[in-house]
Amino acid sequence: MSRFQTRAADVADAPAIQQLLPRLADFPSPARLRTEDVWRYDGVAVAQWAAGDRPKTWVRVGVDQAGHVVAAAVGSMVEDSFTGQSAVHLEVIVIDARVDGYGLGQQLMAEIEADGRERGASVMSLNVMVANERARSLYERLGFEEEMIRASKPLG
């Protein structure tokens, strides 16, 4: 991974992170959703973080040798919905398609996990779309266990 460095994100990185977010919909999305529906609220979260409106949220980025942001991960401290314990929730993990396969996703997830542990988290959670097999495969390799499936039905 010597081609890339990871670091804590700076507010100035927010526009570059926003440009990566459409990659979050790089799989067949549910029929009721438009492509941008998959990542729009992640963009809101990044904007809120950049504005200082999410004090329990932090962002890490991967940068190439020229200093360009090519990956990002967003973590937030939350209360585990099952146990009530302090938890770190992986809000976003996104990698530029041009740098897939270099271990940036795995590295950023490890850093978010370590950051959460330092903040007192006893568990790490994330949400993933069922059709996002690439991400689900990574999460399984990293020791995540799928706990629930969210189902939806259009009513109109």
Buried (B, 14 or more C-beta within 10 A) or exposed (E): EEEBBBEEBEEEBBEBBBEBBBBBBBBEBEEEBEEEEBBBEBBEBBBEBBEEEBEEBBBBBBBBEEEEBBBBBBBBBBEBEEEEEBBBBBBBBBBBEEBBEBBBBBBBBBBBBBBBEEBEBEBBBBEBBEEBEBBBEBBEEBEBEEEEEEEEEEEE
